[in-house]
Amino acid sequence: MRRLLPSLLAPLLLAALLVSSTNAMALDLDEGWEYRWGDSPFLAEGTPAWVEEPKSEDAWHTIAYPANPPDRDGRQNAWFRLTLPEGEWRDPVLYIDSVDLITQAWLGDELIYQHGHFDARGAGRFEGWPWHMISLPEEFAGKTLYFRVFSDYTAIGLWGEVKLMERPELLADILERSAVDLVVSAFLMLLALLAFVFALVQANRRSFIGIGLFALASSIMLLAETQASQLLLDMPLLWDYLAAAGYFTLPVAMGLMLEHWFAEQRPRLLRRIWQLHLGYVAGAIGLAISGVIDLSITFPLFDVLLMVSLIVMFTTIVMHLGMLNGEQRLIVLSYGLFALVLLVDMAVAHGLLGWRQVPVNGGALCFALAIVLISLWHYRQTQRELQRLNHSLEQQVAERTQALEEMVMKLKAFSYEDALTGVHNRRYFDELLQHEAALARRNGTPLSLAMIDIDHFKRFNDLEGHEAGDTVLIGLGRLLTHHFRDSDEVCRMGGEEFVVVMPGATAPMVEARLAELMEILDRTRFRYRGRVLDPLTISCGIASYPEHACEPLTLIGLADKALYSAKHRGRARVETYA
């Protein structure tokens, strides 16, 4: 996390610095909106009929903001429109905080943007709550912009700010708004890690597990809901799933902590609350992923459940406040502030309060600071215990690291070594050829392959037996390894076929080396169980780069053709590709 976020955000932050000195001003589009219930029929050429109608059409009604028109009565389709203002723009875009739930944007009779998919009935499934950046053409002034909206959610229409602005300015604004959320999210993630570590070394594990779970859930929720996340990964539905998982987990963590603190009073009610929320997390996320329900419908139900749970939890706290120690009271206070911020954010989301930026990160930060103070205090208590464990842990880590390194080296060797002959295998050859081909291309140096095949090896196996054949393969592998240069690599391709990769060698050099090999092999006799085996011969094929090929990777096919030619011309010979 510490390395990933800076590497991804660095170019975006640079863009923000480059545009910070511009004088472009964002224009709030908070006047001139009209709405119309229902969905437009479409003309034969695919254009909505409503965009062709006169501007003075009586079916359109004035609205202060393009969301939640009056007299909805269960309707799920609505249109909103606005005449775009005059202005001088270089790269104009329309920014919208969010839309409930899916939308199309039409500039006159041209579809310029779409979020979600409309079926033939004008409906569709929830596909996330991203912010929207709609590119506008140069001559947009004075044209009418239409929004086609479908929503089976509690709200319908646009949500939050609607602005006309320059694209660089928007990206800089997104980064500026997201910076604090990203920092707080990373901070909470670190606190979650520390809390889980304390849970391993402290006796009151459940308390620290609750703290860690709360910090982790808050961190994930902040990261998923920050607008910069969409710049990192443009998958709004995935971010909404992460935000839902974090948001829905918060009362589980709170319940775990309160249950631990009031263990002497046997708080069955608190246990039932966090167990109920845990079941809701699993059920809601599971049903949404499986497609049984839309993720959007899980939020209103959870908000109601959360309000009731918070009232019960904090009533319990007030009744037993005198039983809490100082650190527990500090955490309860931070919880309370965070819960209040969440309730305000919930009210804004459902339209109970006017739209505003709710500092959810501020509540999370207060909680984080409270945890830091407690963590510092606990650090002093755990320092001695950690020192006692430190030496033992270091020794165990060193031993396990060494064992792991040895195992990795053995596994690596096994994965590249032919089990019978001990030379390299086909897998190693494939990777080696890629590497040597790249070097040959880059440096302009020769590269040669020599394909080697034992003549009449099947007949030999039939006469002498497969164990004798294995003895010959092992002996030939050793002979090849000792005969060729240290820089050459001998690999077994399979069966009785070997290949030698020879960097820097030309075809004449390889021919000379193979001629020497065949003389040595002619004098060599392999033994099996004390018996001298019949003499064997080999056939060889050579191909070289750049003499025979413009691309080094094609050498294997060319060398194989040369080997086939050697076999065809009587075996026991060396052939160079021509």
N, C-alpha and C positions, 0 to 999 in steps of 0.2 A: 504493500500500500504506500509506504514512504517513498519508494522509488518510482512507482507507477504514476501517481498523480502529477508530480512535477514534470516528468517526461512528456506526459500528454498535454498538460496545460501550458507548457513553456511557449509554444508558438502562438497560442491564443492570447496569453498575457502580453507578448510582444506586439500583437495586433492592437491590443487595447492601448498600449503606450503610444503607438503610432497615430491613433485617432484621437487621443486625449486632448490634443490642442485644437481640434477642429471646432468650428463655430456652428455646426449643424444643430438644429433644434428639433426635438420630437414634438409632433403635433397631436394632441389628444383629440380623438374623434368622439366627442361626448354630446354632439348636437346633430339634429337632422335625421335621426333614425326613424324608420317606419317598420311595422310588422304586419304579417298576414298569416292567419292560421290555415293549416292544411298543407297539401303538397301540390305543386304545379303539374298539370299534364304536360307531356312533351310532344313537340311537333315531329313531323316525319323525319326531319334532318337531325333530330336529337337535341334541339334547343328547347328549354323550358318556355311554355307559352306565356308565363307571367313576365318574363323579361322583355317580351315584345309589346306588352300592353302600354297604354299611355301612362305618363307619370301621375296624372290626376285620378287614377283609378280609385273608386270609392272603397274598394275592398281593403286598401292599405290604411293603417291607422298609425298615428304618431305615438312614439314611445321614447321615454327619456334614456333608456339603455337597452341594448338588444338582448334581453334575457327575461324569461318568465313573464310573458305578456298576461294580462288579466283574462279571466274566464277560460282557463285551460280545459277544465272538465275532462281530464283524461286524454286529451289530444297529444299526439306524439310527433307531429310534423308542424313546422313553422318556417316562415321565410322572413328575413330581415333585409332591409336595403338602406343605402346611404349614397348621396351624391358626393364624390370625392372632391376635395377643395383644390384651389389653385396653389402653385408653389414651384420653387426651383429646387430640383433634386438631381443628384448624380446617380445614385443607385437606390431608388426608393423601395421600401418594403413596408408591408402592413404587419404590425406585431399584435398578437392576441395572447393573453395569458393562458386561456384554456377555452374549450368548447364542450358543452354537454349536448350530445355525446359524439355524434359524427356530423360532418358538414361538407358541403361543396361551396366554392366561391366562384361566382360568375361576374365577370366584368362585361356588362352588356350581354351579348349572346356568346361570349367566349368563356369556357371553363378554364380558370387559371390556377385552381388549387382544390385538392380533395384530401380529407382525412377520414378514413374508414371506407366502407363499401356499402352502397345502397342496392337493395334488391329491387325486383319489379314492383313491389308494394311500397317502395320508398322507405323501407326499414333497414336495419343493419345491426351488427353486434358491436359491443363496446371494444375499442382498440386502444385504450389508454387516454390519459389526460396530459398530453404534451403541450408546451407552448408552441405557437405557430408563427412562422415567418413567411409571409406571402409576397412573392416578387411581383412588382407592378411594372407595366410597360412605361415607356417614356411619356406618352401622351395619354395619361390617365385622368388628368384634371377635367372636371365637369361631367365625367361618365358616372353611371350608376353602378355601384357594387352590390351584388345580391349574395346573401347567405342562405343556402338551403340546409335545414337542420332537422335531424331526427334524434329523439331522446325518449327512452322509456324510464329514465331516471327521475328523481324528485325535482330536478331543475332542467330547463331547456333553454338553449341559446348560448351566447357568448358569456364568458366569465372573466372578471378582472379587468386589466387595462387593455384598451384598444388604441394603438398609436400608429401614426404615419411617421417614419423616420428613415435615416440612412442605414444601410446594412452594416457598415463598420461600427457606427455608433451603437446599433442594437447589440452587436456581439460584445463590444466593450462594456455596455450596460449589464449584459447577462453575467459577464465575468466579475464585474464589480459587485453585483448583488449576491453572487454565489461564493465569493471569496471567504466570507465569515463562516458560512455553512460548511464549506469544505474543511476549514481549519478546525471548527468545533467537531465535525464528524471524525476527523483523524484523531483528535484529542480524546474523544469518547471511545474510539476503538482501542487506543492505547490503555485507557482506564479499564476497559473490559478485560484486556489481557492481564493487567496487573491484578484485578479482582479475582480472576480465575487462578492466577498463581497463588495469591493469598489463600484461596479456598483449599489449595493443596497442602499448605503448611500450617494453617490455623485450625483450631478446634471447631469454631463456629462456622462451618463450611457453608451451611445453607444461606446464612446472611450474605456472605461474599458471592455465592452463586447468584443470589437475587440481584446484588449490586452489579455484578458482571453482566447478567442477562439484560438488566435495564439499560446499562451503558451501551451494550452491543445493539439492542433493538433501536435505541435512540440514534446511534451512529448510522445504522443502515437506513432508517427512516429519513434522516437529514440528507444523507448522500443521494438517496433515490429521489427525493423531492426537490433537491436543488436544481436549478435550470441548467447549470453547466454539465450535469450528467448526460443531458441529451446531446451535448457537443462531443462528449467522450464516446457515447454509444447511442446511436439513433434507433433505439428500440423502446418506445414509450410504454408499451404494455409490460415488458419485462421490468422496467423501473417501477411501474405501479404495483406489480406483484411484490417486489422487494419492499416498497413503501408500506403496502398492506401487511406484509409479514412482520415488519418492525413495529408498526402502529398497533397491530392486534396483540403483539407479545408484551407490550408495556404493562398492562394490568396483571399478567401472569407473574412478571418479575416483582411487581409491587406486592402482590399477594404472598409470594414466597417469603419476602422479607418480613412483612407484618406477622405472618404465621410464626416465623422463628422468634421474633421478639416477644410475642404473647403466648409462647409455648406453655407456660405455666397455667394459663387460663383455658387451655385446650380449645383454641379458636376454630371450631369446626366450620363456622360460617365463612371465615376467611379462606379456609382450604377449599370449600365448595366454590367460592368465587373464582379463585385462580384456576381450579380444575375446569370450571365452566368455560372460562376464557381460553384455556388450552384446547378444549374440545372445539371451540368456535374457530380458533386459528386453523386447526387441522381440517375441520369440516368445510369452512368457507373457502380456503385456498384449494383444497382438494377438489371440491365441486366446481370451482371456477376453472381450474386447469383441465378437468375432464370435460368441460363444455356444457355441464348440466345447467349452470347459471352464469350470468355475466359477473365479472369481478366488481363492477360498479355498484351492484345491488347489495353487496356485502357491507359497504361503508355505512349507509344509514342505519342498518340493523345493529351494527357494532356501536355506532355512536350512542344509540339509546341504551344499549347494554353497558357501555362505559360510564355514562352519566349515573346510572343506578349504582354501579359498582363503586364509583368514586365517593358517592354519598355514604354508602355503607362503610367503606374503608375508613374514611375520615371521621365518621361518627365513632367508630371503634377507637381511633387514635385519640380523639378528644376525651373519651370516657376513661382511657388508661394513660393519659399523657404523663402523669406523675411517675409512672413506672419506667419511663424511658430514660436512658442516660444521655449525657450531653451530645455524643456523636450521633446517637439515634435521632435525637430531636433536630439536629442540624440536617440530617438526611430527610426527615419528614418535612421540614420547612422547604427544602429544595424540591421535594416531590410535589408539595402543595403549589408552589409557584409554577412548576412545569405543568401540573394538571390544570391550573387556571388558564395558562396560555393555550393549552390544547382545547379547552372548552371554548375560549374566544375564537380560536381558529375553526373549530367545529361550527360555531354559530355563523361565521362569515361564509364558510363553505356551503351552508344550507340557506343562505340568504336572510338569516334572522338579524344579522348586522350588516351595515353597508360595507362594500368592498374596501379592504385596506391590507397593507402588508402586516402580517402578524409575526412578531419576532419569536418564532418557535425556537430558533437557535439560542436566543437569550435565556429562555427557561432551561434548555438543555445545558447551556454553559454554566448557569448557577448550580445546577446539579453536579456538573463536572468539577467545579471549584470546591464544592462541599466534599466530594469524594477525595479530591487531592489532599485537603487538609487532614481528613481521616487517614488516608493512605500514608501520609508522612508520619503521623503519630504511630501507626501500626508498624511502620518501617523500623522505628527505634526498637520496638518490642521483638521484632522477628530477626533483627540483625545477628544476634548471638546464635540463634538456631540455624540461620543460614550459613554462618561461618563454620559451625560444626559439620554441616552437611556438605559444605563446599569441597573440601578435600576428597571426600568419598565420591561425590558426583564427578569431579574432574577425573579421578582415576577411572571410574566406570565409563565416562565418555571417551577417554583416551583408548581404553581397551576395546570398546565397541567400535570406535572409529577405525582403529587399526584392523580389527577383524572384518569390518565392512569393506575397507580398502582392499584387503587381501581377497575377499570374496568377489569384489568387483573385478579385480585383475584376473582372477581365475575364470570368472564368467565371460569376461571379454576375450580371454585367450581361447576358451572353449568355443565361443561363438564364431571365431575366425579360423579355427584350426580343424583340419580334416582328421577325424577320429582314428582312422586306420594308419595313414602314412605320416602324420605329424606335420605335413606341409600346410600352407594356407588353403582355405576352401573357396568355393565359388562366390560366396557372399563377400569375402575379403577381396577377391579379384574384381568384382563389380565396383566396389568402392575405390579400390586402388586405381583402376583404369580411369574412372572419372577424375581422380586427383591428378594422375600423371598426364592425362589428356589436356587438362587445364594448364598445367605447367608447360607442356610442349607448345600449346597455342600461344601462351603469353610470352615465352622466352624464345620461341622460334627454334627449338632444339629437336633433334630426331627422337623418335619413339618407335620401338619395334616389338612385335609379338611373335613368339615361336610356339606353334601348336605341335604337341608330341603325342603320338598314339602308338601303343604296342601292337605289333602286327599279329594277326591270327590269335588274339588273346582268348576269345571264346573257345576255340579249338583246344588251346592250351589248358583252360579250366576243365574242359570235358575230359581230357586225357589225364591230367595230373591232379585234378581236384581243386576246389575253391580255396582251401587253406594254403595249398602251394601257390595259387594265384595271388593270394593276399601277401604271401612272403615276397613274391616278385614285385608287387606294387610298393611294399615298404622299402625294399632294397633300391628300386628305381628312384623313389622319392629322395632317399639319402644321397644317391649318386648325383641326381640333378642339383640338389642343394649344395653339394661340395664342388661341383663342376663349374657352376656359373658364378659371376662376380657377386660381391657383397651387395652391390646396388641393384642386382637383379632379384626379382621375386618369383619363386616357383609356387604354382597353385594347382591343385587337383580339381579339374572341372567335373569329374564324375567318371565312374567306371575305370577304364584304362587310359583315359585322356588327361594330359597335363598341359599347362600353358605357362610360358615364362615371359614376364613383363620386363623389358630391357630398356630403361631410359637412357637416352644419349647414344644408343647403338644404331648403326646403319645396317642395311640388309647384308652387305658383304661381311661385316663384322659378325653378324649372327650366323651366316653360313659357315664361316671358319670355326666358330665355337661349336656348332652342331656337328661339323665334320669330325672334330676332335672327340666329341661325345660318342659318335657312332663307332669310332675306332676303339675307345675305351670299353664300350658296351660289347664289342665283338670279342674282347679278351676276358670279359667278366662272366663268371658262372655263379648262378645263385644256388644255394643249398637249402634243402628242406628235409628235416629229420635225418640228417647225415647223408643224404643222397644228393648228388649233383644233378640239377635240372637241365633240361635241354636248353641250348642257347636261344635267345630271343633277339628279334630285331625291332626297330622302331621306324616309323614314318614321320616326317616333320614338314610343317608348312610355315612359311615366313611372310610377314607383311610389315612394311615400314612406313612411317610418317616422316616427312611429307612426300617421300618418293612414290608411294603407291596410293595415297589417299590425301584428300584435302581436309578431312575431318578425322582426328585420331580415334574417335569412338567407333569408326567403321572398320578398324583394323581387325577386330575379332572375326568379322564375317569374311574378310579377305584372306586372313590366315587360315581359316577353316577351308576356304576354297582351294588354297594352295595344298593343304593337307589331303584333301580329296584327290587332287591331281597326283600327289605322290602315291596314294593308294592305287589309283587307277593305272599308273605307269609301272606297277610291279612291286611296290612297297620297298622297305629298307633303303629309303633315299630321302633327300632333302629337296623340297621344291619351294621356290620363291614366287610370290604372286606376280603375274604378268598380265 
